Amino acid sequence: MTITKLKNKLLLFNSDLSFNKRLGLPIEVFCPQKQEPIAFGRIERYNEDAVFINGKKYDREKFIFFGCQKSA
């Protein structure tokens, strides 16, 4: 089985996160302090402060989220 990462855009807005969650697309969580990705998976839920992936909470102010953005 091959896993393909779809990380072509920053996910900054709730609409971007909603798009990925609704379609079940995985996103990547990148840690700027460690300079490496720390998580990859589907969004379980999100709010203004955090995104929850694989049962863990990732603060939106501390991490960078990559995934697919909805086309305009």
PQR file with spaces between the fields and no chain letter, atoms N, CA, C, O and H, PARSE charges and radii, in Angstrom:
ATOM       1  N    MET     1       0.846   -1.182    0.000 -0.4000 1.5000
ATOM       2  CA   MET     1       0.000    0.000    0.000 -0.0000 2.0000
ATOM       3  C    MET     1       0.884    1.235    0.000  0.5500 1.7000
ATOM       4  O    MET     1       1.847    1.317    0.763 -0.5500 1.4000
ATOM       5  N    THR     2       0.562    2.178   -0.842 -0.4000 1.5000
ATOM       6  CA   THR     2       1.326    3.407   -0.955 -0.0000 2.0000
ATOM       7  C    THR     2       0.531    4.561   -0.374  0.5500 1.7000
ATOM       8  O    THR     2      -0.654    4.719   -0.669 -0.5500 1.4000
ATOM       9  H    THR     2      -0.220    2.111   -1.461  0.4000 1.0000
ATOM      10  N    ILE     3       1.184    5.367    0.451 -0.4000 1.5000
ATOM      11  CA   ILE     3       0.551    6.558    1.014 -0.0000 2.0000
ATOM      12  C    ILE     3       1.120    7.762    0.287  0.5500 1.7000
ATOM      13  O    ILE     3       2.335    7.946    0.231 -0.5500 1.4000
ATOM      14  H    ILE     3       2.146    5.238    0.690  0.4000 1.0000
ATOM      15  N    THR     4       0.247    8.574   -0.265 -0.4000 1.5000
ATOM      16  CA   THR     4       0.660    9.763   -0.980 -0.0000 2.0000
ATOM      17  C    THR     4       0.302   10.986   -0.153  0.5500 1.7000
ATOM      18  O    THR     4      -0.851   11.154    0.242 -0.5500 1.4000
ATOM      19  H    THR     4      -0.741    8.424   -0.220  0.4000 1.0000
ATOM      20  N    LYS     5       1.282   11.838    0.110 -0.4000 1.5000
ATOM      21  CA   LYS     5       1.025   13.058    0.853 -0.0000 2.0000
ATOM      22  C    LYS     5       0.583   14.146   -0.112  0.5500 1.7000
ATOM      23  O    LYS     5       1.216   14.372   -1.144 -0.5500 1.4000
ATOM      24  H    LYS     5       2.219   11.701   -0.211  0.4000 1.0000
ATOM      25  N    LEU     6      -0.505   14.813    0.233 -0.4000 1.5000
ATOM      26  CA   LEU     6      -1.002   15.922   -0.560 -0.0000 2.0000
ATOM      27  C    LEU     6      -0.706   17.208    0.192  0.5500 1.7000
ATOM      28  O    LEU     6      -1.590   17.761    0.847 -0.5500 1.4000
ATOM      29  H    LEU     6      -1.019   14.629    1.071  0.4000 1.0000
ATOM      30  N    LYS     7       0.512   17.684    0.106 -0.4000 1.5000
ATOM      31  CA   LYS     7       0.865   18.885    0.853 -0.0000 2.0000
ATOM      32  C    LYS     7       1.335   19.964   -0.101  0.5500 1.7000
ATOM      33  O    LYS     7       2.529   20.171   -0.318 -0.5500 1.4000
ATOM      34  H    LYS     7       1.230   17.235   -0.427  0.4000 1.0000
ATOM      35  N    ASN     8       0.360   20.633   -0.655 -0.4000 1.5000
ATOM      36  CA   ASN     8       0.730   21.658   -1.600 -0.0000 2.0000
ATOM      37  C    ASN     8       0.329   23.057   -1.152  0.5500 1.7000
ATOM      38  O    ASN     8       0.692   24.031   -1.812 -0.5500 1.4000
ATOM      39  H    ASN     8      -0.610   20.464   -0.479  0.4000 1.0000
ATOM      40  N    LYS     9      -0.399   23.185   -0.065 -0.4000 1.5000
ATOM      41  CA   LYS     9      -0.846   24.502    0.386 -0.0000 2.0000
ATOM      42  C    LYS     9      -0.877   24.585    1.897  0.5500 1.7000
ATOM      43  O    LYS     9      -1.083   23.589    2.591 -0.5500 1.4000
ATOM      44  H    LYS     9      -0.694   22.394    0.470  0.4000 1.0000
ATOM      45  N    LEU    10      -0.668   25.797    2.394 -0.4000 1.5000
ATOM      46  CA   LEU    10      -0.844   26.054    3.821 -0.0000 2.0000
ATOM      47  C    LEU    10      -2.331   26.114    4.128  0.5500 1.7000
ATOM      48  O    LEU    10      -3.108   26.668    3.350 -0.5500 1.4000
ATOM      49  H    LEU    10      -0.501   26.606    1.831  0.4000 1.0000
ATOM      50  N    LEU    11      -2.721   25.557    5.238 -0.4000 1.5000
ATOM      51  CA   LEU    11      -4.117   25.609    5.666 -0.0000 2.0000
ATOM      52  C    LEU    11      -4.231   26.643    6.778  0.5500 1.7000
ATOM      53  O    LEU    11      -3.948   26.357    7.941 -0.5500 1.4000
ATOM      54  H    LEU    11      -2.090   25.108    5.870  0.4000 1.0000
ATOM      55  N    LEU    12      -4.646   27.835    6.407 -0.4000 1.5000
ATOM      56  CA   LEU    12      -4.685   28.929    7.361 -0.0000 2.0000
ATOM      57  C    LEU    12      -6.075   29.241    7.882  0.5500 1.7000
ATOM      58  O    LEU    12      -6.230   29.693    9.017 -0.5500 1.4000
ATOM      59  H    LEU    12      -4.876   28.067    5.462  0.4000 1.0000
ATOM      60  N    PHE    13      -7.071   29.006    7.072 -0.4000 1.5000
ATOM      61  CA   PHE    13      -8.419   29.433    7.415 -0.0000 2.0000
ATOM      62  C    PHE    13      -9.314   28.246    7.753  0.5500 1.7000
ATOM      63  O    PHE    13      -9.032   27.110    7.372 -0.5500 1.4000
ATOM      64  H    PHE    13      -6.945   28.639    6.150  0.4000 1.0000
ATOM      65  N    ASN    14     -10.400   28.528    8.478 -0.4000 1.5000
ATOM      66  CA   ASN    14     -11.363   27.482    8.812 -0.0000 2.0000
ATOM      67  C    ASN    14     -11.944   26.846    7.555  0.5500 1.7000
ATOM      68  O    ASN    14     -12.240   25.651    7.549 -0.5500 1.4000
ATOM      69  H    ASN    14     -10.629   29.451    8.788  0.4000 1.0000
ATOM      70  N    SER    15     -12.111   27.628    6.494 -0.4000 1.5000
ATOM      71  CA   SER    15     -12.656   27.076    5.251 -0.0000 2.0000
ATOM      72  C    SER    15     -11.712   26.036    4.651  0.5500 1.7000
ATOM      73  O    SER    15     -12.170   25.050    4.074 -0.5500 1.4000
ATOM      74  H    SER    15     -11.871   28.598    6.499  0.4000 1.0000
ATOM      75  N    ASP    16     -10.397   26.245    4.779 -0.4000 1.5000
ATOM      76  CA   ASP    16      -9.415   25.276    4.286 -0.0000 2.0000
ATOM      77  C    ASP    16      -9.472   23.986    5.101  0.5500 1.7000
ATOM      78  O    ASP    16      -9.453   22.890    4.540 -0.5500 1.4000
ATOM      79  H    ASP    16     -10.025   27.046    5.248  0.4000 1.0000
ATOM      80  N    LEU    17      -9.542   24.119    6.417 -0.4000 1.5000
ATOM      81  CA   LEU    17      -9.629   22.951    7.285 -0.0000 2.0000
ATOM      82  C    LEU    17     -10.941   22.204    7.063  0.5500 1.7000
ATOM      83  O    LEU    17     -10.966   20.974    7.040 -0.5500 1.4000
ATOM      84  H    LEU    17      -9.558   25.009    6.872  0.4000 1.0000
ATOM      85  N    SER    18     -12.024   22.951    6.901 -0.4000 1.5000
ATOM      86  CA   SER    18     -13.336   22.349    6.667 -0.0000 2.0000
ATOM      87  C    SER    18     -13.340   21.542    5.369  0.5500 1.7000
ATOM      88  O    SER    18     -13.901   20.448    5.323 -0.5500 1.4000
ATOM      89  H    SER    18     -12.003   23.951    6.920  0.4000 1.0000
ATOM      90  N    PHE    19     -12.726   22.070    4.328 -0.4000 1.5000
ATOM      91  CA   PHE    19     -12.643   21.385    3.035 -0.0000 2.0000
ATOM      92  C    PHE    19     -11.934   20.042    3.182  0.5500 1.7000
ATOM      93  O    PHE    19     -12.425   19.026    2.688 -0.5500 1.4000
ATOM      94  H    PHE    19     -12.270   22.960    4.365  0.4000 1.0000
ATOM      95  N    ASN    20     -10.792   20.028    3.852 -0.4000 1.5000
ATOM      96  CA   ASN    20     -10.026   18.799    4.044 -0.0000 2.0000
ATOM      97  C    ASN    20     -10.772   17.810    4.931  0.5500 1.7000
ATOM      98  O    ASN    20     -10.762   16.608    4.665 -0.5500 1.4000
ATOM      99  H    ASN    20     -10.393   20.852    4.253  0.4000 1.0000
ATOM     100  N    LYS    21     -11.418   18.308    5.982 -0.4000 1.5000
ATOM     101  CA   LYS    21     -12.165   17.429    6.888 -0.0000 2.0000
ATOM     102  C    LYS    21     -13.363   16.814    6.177  0.5500 1.7000
ATOM     103  O    LYS    21     -13.613   15.615    6.303 -0.5500 1.4000
ATOM     104  H    LYS    21     -11.426   19.284    6.198  0.4000 1.0000
ATOM     105  N    ARG    22     -14.099   17.625    5.435 -0.4000 1.5000
ATOM     106  CA   ARG    22     -15.298   17.159    4.748 -0.0000 2.0000
ATOM     107  C    ARG    22     -14.977   16.065    3.726  0.5500 1.7000
ATOM     108  O    ARG    22     -15.734   15.105    3.584 -0.5500 1.4000
ATOM     109  H    ARG    22     -13.895   18.599    5.333  0.4000 1.0000
ATOM     110  N    LEU    23     -13.853   16.212    3.015 -0.4000 1.5000
ATOM     111  CA   LEU    23     -13.463   15.222    2.015 -0.0000 2.0000
ATOM     112  C    LEU    23     -12.653   14.066    2.604  0.5500 1.7000
ATOM     113  O    LEU    23     -12.372   13.088    1.910 -0.5500 1.4000
ATOM     114  H    LEU    23     -13.237   16.991    3.131  0.4000 1.0000
ATOM     115  N    GLY    24     -12.278   14.173    3.876 -0.4000 1.5000
ATOM     116  CA   GLY    24     -11.495   13.116    4.512 -0.0000 2.0000
ATOM     117  C    GLY    24     -10.050   13.086    4.064  0.5500 1.7000
ATOM     118  O    GLY    24      -9.390   12.050    4.135 -0.5500 1.4000
ATOM     119  H    GLY    24     -12.506   14.967    4.440  0.4000 1.0000
ATOM     120  N    LEU    25      -9.557   14.233    3.601 -0.4000 1.5000
ATOM     121  CA   LEU    25      -8.173   14.309    3.132 -0.0000 2.0000
ATOM     122  C    LEU    25      -7.209   14.447    4.310  0.5500 1.7000
ATOM     123  O    LEU    25      -7.493   15.190    5.249 -0.5500 1.4000
ATOM     124  H    LEU    25     -10.094   15.075    3.544  0.4000 1.0000
ATOM     125  N    PRO    26      -6.102   13.759    4.278 -0.5600 1.5000
ATOM     126  CA   PRO    26      -5.123   13.901    5.359  0.2800 2.0000
ATOM     127  C    PRO    26      -4.368   15.225    5.240  0.5500 1.7000
ATOM     128  O    PRO    26      -4.222   15.784    4.153 -0.5500 1.4000
ATOM     129  N    ILE    27      -3.900   15.700    6.374 -0.4000 1.5000
ATOM     130  CA   ILE    27      -3.053   16.896    6.390 -0.0000 2.0000
ATOM     131  C    ILE    27      -1.775   16.569    7.156  0.5500 1.7000
ATOM     132  O    ILE    27      -1.704   15.585    7.892 -0.5500 1.4000
ATOM     133  H    ILE    27      -4.018   15.245    7.257  0.4000 1.0000
ATOM     134  N    GLU    28      -0.777   17.413    6.964 -0.4000 1.5000
ATOM     135  CA   GLU    28       0.501   17.244    7.656 -0.0000 2.0000
ATOM     136  C    GLU    28       0.681   18.370    8.650  0.5500 1.7000
ATOM     137  O    GLU    28       0.398   19.529    8.345 -0.5500 1.4000
ATOM     138  H    GLU    28      -0.835   18.213    6.366  0.4000 1.0000
ATOM     139  N    VAL    29       1.153   18.032    9.839 -0.4000 1.5000
ATOM     140  CA   VAL    29       1.440   19.006   10.885 -0.0000 2.0000
ATOM     141  C    VAL    29       2.956   19.179   10.931  0.5500 1.7000
ATOM     142  O    VAL    29       3.693   18.214   11.135 -0.5500 1.4000
ATOM     143  H    VAL    29       1.383   17.091   10.087  0.4000 1.0000
ATOM     144  N    PHE    30       3.411   20.406   10.740 -0.4000 1.5000
ATOM     145  CA   PHE    30       4.839   20.711   10.717 -0.0000 2.0000
ATOM     146  C    PHE    30       5.194   21.549   11.932  0.5500 1.7000
ATOM     147  O    PHE    30       4.508   22.524   12.241 -0.5500 1.4000
ATOM     148  H    PHE    30       2.812   21.190   10.574  0.4000 1.0000
ATOM     149  N    CYS    31       6.271   21.169   12.628 -0.4000 1.5000
ATOM     150  CA   CYS    31       6.737   21.907   13.801 -0.0000 2.0000
ATOM     151  C    CYS    31       7.885   22.829   13.391  0.5500 1.7000
ATOM     152  O    CYS    31       8.951   22.344   13.012 -0.5500 1.4000
ATOM     153  H    CYS    31       6.828   20.377   12.377  0.4000 1.0000
ATOM     154  N    PRO    32       7.691   24.147   13.458 -0.5600 1.5000
ATOM     155  CA   PRO    32       8.761   25.075   13.081  0.2800 2.0000
ATOM     156  C    PRO    32       9.984   25.014   14.016  0.5500 1.7000
ATOM     157  O    PRO    32      11.107   25.270   13.582 -0.5500 1.4000
ATOM     158  N    GLN    33       9.767   24.678   15.284 -0.4000 1.5000
ATOM     159  CA   GLN    33      10.885   24.603   16.217 -0.0000 2.0000
ATOM     160  C    GLN    33      11.805   23.433   15.905  0.5500 1.7000
ATOM     161  O    GLN    33      13.027   23.582   15.916 -0.5500 1.4000
ATOM     162  H    GLN    33       8.855   24.469   15.636  0.4000 1.0000
ATOM     163  N    LYS    34      11.227   22.275   15.626 -0.4000 1.5000
ATOM     164  CA   LYS    34      12.014   21.083   15.312 -0.0000 2.0000
ATOM     165  C    LYS    34      12.409   21.017   13.841  0.5500 1.7000
ATOM     166  O    LYS    34      13.277   20.232   13.459 -0.5500 1.4000
ATOM     167  H    LYS    34      10.235   22.154   15.617  0.4000 1.0000
ATOM     168  N    GLN    35      11.758   21.855   13.011 -0.4000 1.5000
ATOM     169  CA   GLN    35      11.990   21.873   11.568 -0.0000 2.0000
ATOM     170  C    GLN    35      11.717   20.524   10.920  0.5500 1.7000
ATOM     171  O    GLN    35      12.472   20.072   10.060 -0.5500 1.4000
ATOM     172  H    GLN    35      11.053   22.492   13.322  0.4000 1.0000
ATOM     173  N    GLU    36      10.605   19.873   11.350 -0.4000 1.5000
ATOM     174  CA   GLU    36      10.235   18.586   10.773 -0.0000 2.0000
ATOM     175  C    GLU    36       8.748   18.332   10.962  0.5500 1.7000
ATOM     176  O    GLU    36       8.125   18.885   11.869 -0.5500 1.4000
ATOM     177  H    GLU    36       9.991   20.240   12.049  0.4000 1.0000
ATOM     178  N    PRO    37       8.187   17.499   10.106 -0.5600 1.5000
ATOM     179  CA   PRO    37       6.782   17.124   10.286  0.2800 2.0000
ATOM     180  C    PRO    37       6.633   16.219   11.505  0.5500 1.7000
ATOM     181  O    PRO    37       7.475   15.358   11.757 -0.5500 1.4000
ATOM     182  N    ILE    38       5.555   16.422   12.255 -0.4000 1.5000
ATOM     183  CA   ILE    38       5.383   15.630   13.477 -0.0000 2.0000
ATOM     184  C    ILE    38       4.109   14.793   13.463  0.5500 1.7000
ATOM     185  O    ILE    38       3.937   13.919   14.312 -0.5500 1.4000
ATOM     186  H    ILE    38       4.871   17.122   12.050  0.4000 1.0000
ATOM     187  N    ALA    39       3.212   15.049   12.505 -0.4000 1.5000
ATOM     188  CA   ALA    39       1.986   14.259   12.429 -0.0000 2.0000
ATOM     189  C    ALA    39       1.439   14.299   11.016  0.5500 1.7000
ATOM     190  O    ALA    39       1.680   15.240   10.260 -0.5500 1.4000
ATOM     191  H    ALA    39       3.353   15.759   11.815  0.4000 1.0000
ATOM     192  N    PHE    40       0.692   13.251   10.674 -0.4000 1.5000
ATOM     193  CA   PHE    40       0.049   13.157    9.377 -0.0000 2.0000
ATOM     194  C    PHE    40      -1.227   12.354    9.558  0.5500 1.7000
ATOM     195  O    PHE    40      -1.185   11.228   10.053 -0.5500 1.4000
ATOM     196  H    PHE    40       0.496   12.486   11.288  0.4000 1.0000
ATOM     197  N    GLY    41      -2.352   12.914    9.166 -0.4000 1.5000
ATOM     198  CA   GLY    41      -3.600   12.179    9.298 -0.0000 2.0000
ATOM     199  C    GLY    41      -4.803   13.037    9.001  0.5500 1.7000
ATOM     200  O    GLY    41      -4.685   14.206    8.635 -0.5500 1.4000
ATOM     201  H    GLY    41      -2.386   13.828    8.763  0.4000 1.0000
ATOM     202  N    ARG    42      -5.962   12.434    9.164 -0.4000 1.5000
ATOM     203  CA   ARG    42      -7.219   13.130    8.916 -0.0000 2.0000
ATOM     204  C    ARG    42      -7.607   13.983   10.113  0.5500 1.7000
ATOM     205  O    ARG    42      -7.313   13.642   11.259 -0.5500 1.4000
ATOM     206  H    ARG    42      -6.058   11.484    9.461  0.4000 1.0000
ATOM     207  N    ILE    43      -8.263   15.083    9.833 -0.4000 1.5000
ATOM     208  CA   ILE    43      -8.744   15.983   10.883 -0.0000 2.0000
ATOM     209  C    ILE    43      -9.935   15.344   11.576  0.5500 1.7000
ATOM     210  O    ILE    43     -10.924   14.998   10.930 -0.5500 1.4000
ATOM     211  H    ILE    43      -8.502   15.360    8.902  0.4000 1.0000
ATOM     212  N    GLU    44      -9.842   15.188   12.892 -0.4000 1.5000
ATOM     213  CA   GLU    44     -10.968   14.683   13.668 -0.0000 2.0000
ATOM     214  C    GLU    44     -11.934   15.821   13.986  0.5500 1.7000
ATOM     215  O    GLU    44     -13.149   15.685   13.847 -0.5500 1.4000
ATOM     216  H    GLU    44      -9.038   15.469   13.417  0.4000 1.0000
ATOM     217  N    ARG    45     -11.366   16.939   14.414 -0.4000 1.5000
ATOM     218  CA   ARG    45     -12.136   18.160   14.663 -0.0000 2.0000
ATOM     219  C    ARG    45     -11.155   19.317   14.772  0.5500 1.7000
ATOM     220  O    ARG    45      -9.943   19.120   14.867 -0.5500 1.4000
ATOM     221  H    ARG    45     -10.378   17.049   14.526  0.4000 1.0000
ATOM     222  N    TYR    46     -11.703   20.526   14.756 -0.4000 1.5000
ATOM     223  CA   TYR    46     -10.881   21.723   14.896 -0.0000 2.0000
ATOM     224  C    TYR    46     -11.724   22.836   15.476  0.5500 1.7000
ATOM     225  O    TYR    46     -12.954   22.801   15.423 -0.5500 1.4000
ATOM     226  H    TYR    46     -12.687   20.686   14.679  0.4000 1.0000
ATOM     227  N    ASN    47     -11.036   23.835   16.038 -0.4000 1.5000
ATOM     228  CA   ASN    47     -11.700   25.032   16.520 -0.0000 2.0000
ATOM     229  C    ASN    47     -10.764   26.206   16.270  0.5500 1.7000
ATOM     230  O    ASN    47      -9.773   26.063   15.555 -0.5500 1.4000
ATOM     231  H    ASN    47     -10.037   23.863   16.081  0.4000 1.0000
ATOM     232  N    GLU    48     -11.058   27.342   16.838 -0.4000 1.5000
ATOM     233  CA   GLU    48     -10.236   28.533   16.606 -0.0000 2.0000
ATOM     234  C    GLU    48      -8.824   28.403   17.164  0.5500 1.7000
ATOM     235  O    GLU    48      -7.916   29.104   16.720 -0.5500 1.4000
ATOM     236  H    GLU    48     -11.864   27.458   17.419  0.4000 1.0000
ATOM     237  N    ASP    49      -8.632   27.509   18.135 -0.4000 1.5000
ATOM     238  CA   ASP    49      -7.350   27.390   18.816 -0.0000 2.0000
ATOM     239  C    ASP    49      -6.521   26.179   18.411  0.5500 1.7000
ATOM     240  O    ASP    49      -5.293   26.226   18.493 -0.5500 1.4000
ATOM     241  H    ASP    49      -9.371   26.939   18.496  0.4000 1.0000
ATOM     242  N    ALA    50      -7.157   25.098   17.976 -0.4000 1.5000
ATOM     243  CA   ALA    50      -6.418   23.857   17.764 -0.0000 2.0000
ATOM     244  C    ALA    50      -7.050   22.988   16.682  0.5500 1.7000
ATOM     245  O    ALA    50      -8.210   23.152   16.305 -0.5500 1.4000
ATOM     246  H    ALA    50      -8.154   25.059   17.910  0.4000 1.0000
ATOM     247  N    VAL    51      -6.220   22.047   16.196 -0.4000 1.5000
ATOM     248  CA   VAL    51      -6.664   21.024   15.265 -0.0000 2.0000
ATOM     249  C    VAL    51      -6.361   19.680   15.921  0.5500 1.7000
ATOM     250  O    VAL    51      -5.276   19.491   16.471 -0.5500 1.4000
ATOM     251  H    VAL    51      -5.277   21.914   16.501  0.4000 1.0000
ATOM     252  N    PHE    52      -7.303   18.752   15.869 -0.4000 1.5000
ATOM     253  CA   PHE    52      -7.137   17.447   16.493 -0.0000 2.0000
ATOM     254  C    PHE    52      -6.942   16.394   15.407  0.5500 1.7000
ATOM     255  O    PHE    52      -7.794   16.209   14.537 -0.5500 1.4000
ATOM     256  H    PHE    52      -8.184   18.905   15.422  0.4000 1.0000
ATOM     257  N    ILE    53      -5.797   15.704   15.477 -0.4000 1.5000
ATOM     258  CA   ILE    53      -5.448   14.668   14.512 -0.0000 2.0000
ATOM     259  C    ILE    53      -4.921   13.471   15.284  0.5500 1.7000
ATOM     260  O    ILE    53      -4.071   13.614   16.163 -0.5500 1.4000
ATOM     261  H    ILE    53      -5.105   15.853   16.184  0.4000 1.0000
ATOM     262  N    ASN    54      -5.427   12.291   14.952 -0.4000 1.5000
ATOM     263  CA   ASN    54      -4.991   11.046   15.600 -0.0000 2.0000
ATOM     264  C    ASN    54      -5.064   11.122   17.123  0.5500 1.7000
ATOM     265  O    ASN    54      -4.192   10.602   17.820 -0.5500 1.4000
ATOM     266  H    ASN    54      -6.117   12.175   14.238  0.4000 1.0000
ATOM     267  N    GLY    55      -6.110   11.773   17.635 -0.4000 1.5000
ATOM     268  CA   GLY    55      -6.313   11.862   19.071 -0.0000 2.0000
ATOM     269  C    GLY    55      -5.436   12.870   19.798  0.5500 1.7000
ATOM     270  O    GLY    55      -5.466   12.941   21.027 -0.5500 1.4000
ATOM     271  H    GLY    55      -6.818   12.195   17.069  0.4000 1.0000
ATOM     272  N    LYS    56      -4.654   13.651   19.056 -0.4000 1.5000
ATOM     273  CA   LYS    56      -3.783   14.654   19.672 -0.0000 2.0000
ATOM     274  C    LYS    56      -4.197   16.055   19.256  0.5500 1.7000
ATOM     275  O    LYS    56      -4.728   16.269   18.166 -0.5500 1.4000
ATOM     276  H    LYS    56      -4.630   13.593   18.058  0.4000 1.0000
ATOM     277  N    LYS    57      -3.945   16.995   20.141 -0.4000 1.5000
ATOM     278  CA   LYS    57      -4.283   18.396   19.914 -0.0000 2.0000
ATOM     279  C    LYS    57      -3.040   19.145   19.446  0.5500 1.7000
ATOM     280  O    LYS    57      -1.970   19.024   20.042 -0.5500 1.4000
ATOM     281  H    LYS    57      -3.514   16.821   21.027  0.4000 1.0000
ATOM     282  N    TYR    58      -3.193   19.923   18.368 -0.4000 1.5000
ATOM     283  CA   TYR    58      -2.097   20.734   17.839 -0.0000 2.0000
ATOM     284  C    TYR    58      -2.566   22.182   17.773  0.5500 1.7000
ATOM     285  O    TYR    58      -3.504   22.508   17.045 -0.5500 1.4000
ATOM     286  H    TYR    58      -4.062   20.021   17.884  0.4000 1.0000
ATOM     287  N    ASP    59      -1.898   23.058   18.551 -0.4000 1.5000
ATOM     288  CA   ASP    59      -2.271   24.467   18.595 -0.0000 2.0000
ATOM     289  C    ASP    59      -2.021   25.128   17.248  0.5500 1.7000
ATOM     290  O    ASP    59      -0.975   24.934   16.629 -0.5500 1.4000
ATOM     291  H    ASP    59      -1.137   22.792   19.142  0.4000 1.0000
ATOM     292  N    ARG    60      -2.989   25.903   16.809 -0.4000 1.5000
ATOM     293  CA   ARG    60      -2.887   26.558   15.504 -0.0000 2.0000
ATOM     294  C    ARG    60      -1.827   27.648   15.488  0.5500 1.7000
ATOM     295  O    ARG    60      -1.329   28.004   14.420 -0.5500 1.4000
ATOM     296  H    ARG    60      -3.839   26.060   17.312  0.4000 1.0000
ATOM     297  N    GLU    61      -1.475   28.185   16.648 -0.4000 1.5000
ATOM     298  CA   GLU    61      -0.456   29.225   16.711 -0.0000 2.0000
ATOM     299  C    GLU    61       0.962   28.657   16.735  0.5500 1.7000
ATOM     300  O    GLU    61       1.914   29.376   16.430 -0.5500 1.4000
ATOM     301  H    GLU    61      -1.880   27.896   17.516  0.4000 1.0000
ATOM     302  N    LYS    62       1.118   27.392   17.091 -0.4000 1.5000
ATOM     303  CA   LYS    62       2.451   26.803   17.252 -0.0000 2.0000
ATOM     304  C    LYS    62       2.887   25.918   16.091  0.5500 1.7000
ATOM     305  O    LYS    62       4.079   25.660   15.927 -0.5500 1.4000
ATOM     306  H    LYS    62       0.345   26.809   17.339  0.4000 1.0000
ATOM     307  N    PHE    63       1.934   25.451   15.283 -0.4000 1.5000
ATOM     308  CA   PHE    63       2.255   24.516   14.217 -0.0000 2.0000
ATOM     309  C    PHE    63       1.766   25.031   12.870  0.5500 1.7000
ATOM     310  O    PHE    63       0.902   25.905   12.802 -0.5500 1.4000
ATOM     311  H    PHE    63       0.966   25.661   15.417  0.4000 1.0000
ATOM     312  N    ILE    64       2.329   24.480   11.804 -0.4000 1.5000
ATOM     313  CA   ILE    64       1.936   24.816   10.445 -0.0000 2.0000
ATOM     314  C    ILE    64       1.245   23.597    9.854  0.5500 1.7000
ATOM     315  O    ILE    64       1.723   22.473   10.002 -0.5500 1.4000
ATOM     316  H    ILE    64       3.031   23.771   11.859  0.4000 1.0000
ATOM     317  N    PHE    65       0.124   23.823    9.187 -0.4000 1.5000
ATOM     318  CA   PHE    65      -0.662   22.729    8.625 -0.0000 2.0000
ATOM     319  C    PHE    65      -0.623   22.793    7.103  0.5500 1.7000
ATOM     320  O    PHE    65      -0.873   23.840    6.506 -0.5500 1.4000
ATOM     321  H    PHE    65      -0.264   24.736    9.067  0.4000 1.0000
ATOM     322  N    PHE    66      -0.302   21.651    6.483 -0.4000 1.5000
ATOM     323  CA   PHE    66      -0.247   21.558    5.029 -0.0000 2.0000
ATOM     324  C    PHE    66      -1.310   20.596    4.549  0.5500 1.7000
ATOM     325  O    PHE    66      -1.588   19.592    5.205 -0.5500 1.4000
ATOM     326  H    PHE    66      -0.099   20.800    6.968  0.4000 1.0000
ATOM     327  N    GLY    67      -1.899   20.892    3.419 -0.4000 1.5000
ATOM     328  CA   GLY    67      -2.889   20.016    2.812 -0.0000 2.0000
ATOM     329  C    GLY    67      -3.366   20.592    1.509  0.5500 1.7000
ATOM     330  O    GLY    67      -2.639   21.343    0.859 -0.5500 1.4000
ATOM     331  H    GLY    67      -1.673   21.707    2.886  0.4000 1.0000
ATOM     332  N    CYS    68      -4.562   20.257    1.116 -0.4000 1.5000
ATOM     333  CA   CYS    68      -5.155   20.767   -0.124 -0.0000 2.0000
ATOM     334  C    CYS    68      -6.064   21.943    0.206  0.5500 1.7000
ATOM     335  O    CYS    68      -6.786   21.936    1.203 -0.5500 1.4000
ATOM     336  H    CYS    68      -5.152   19.647    1.644  0.4000 1.0000
ATOM     337  N    GLN    69      -6.009   22.944   -0.649 -0.4000 1.5000
ATOM     338  CA   GLN    69      -6.901   24.082   -0.490 -0.0000 2.0000
ATOM     339  C    GLN    69      -7.996   24.015   -1.527  0.5500 1.7000
ATOM     340  O    GLN    69      -7.793   23.531   -2.641 -0.5500 1.4000
ATOM     341  H    GLN    69      -5.422   22.949   -1.459  0.4000 1.0000
ATOM     342  N    LYS    70      -9.150   24.503   -1.151 -0.4000 1.5000
ATOM     343  CA   LYS    70     -10.271   24.578   -2.060 -0.0000 2.0000
ATOM     344  C    LYS    70      -9.951   25.595   -3.151  0.5500 1.7000
ATOM     345  O    LYS    70      -9.500   26.703   -2.861 -0.5500 1.4000
ATOM     346  H    LYS    70      -9.315   24.896   -0.247  0.4000 1.0000
ATOM     347  N    SER    71     -10.181   25.222   -4.389 -0.4000 1.5000
ATOM     348  CA   SER    71      -9.918   26.141   -5.505 -0.0000 2.0000
ATOM     349  C    SER    71     -10.973   27.230   -5.538  0.5500 1.7000
ATOM     350  O    SER    71     -12.147   26.998   -5.244 -0.5500 1.4000
ATOM     351  H    SER    71     -10.547   24.322   -4.626  0.4000 1.0000
ATOM     352  N    ALA    72     -10.530   28.411   -5.898 -0.4000 1.5000
ATOM     353  CA   ALA    72     -11.460   29.548   -5.942 -0.0000 2.0000
ATOM     354  C    ALA    72     -12.327   29.523   -7.172  0.5500 1.7000
ATOM     355  O    ALA    72     -13.160   30.409   -7.358 -0.5500 1.4000
ATOM     356  H    ALA    72      -9.577   28.599   -6.136  0.4000 1.0000
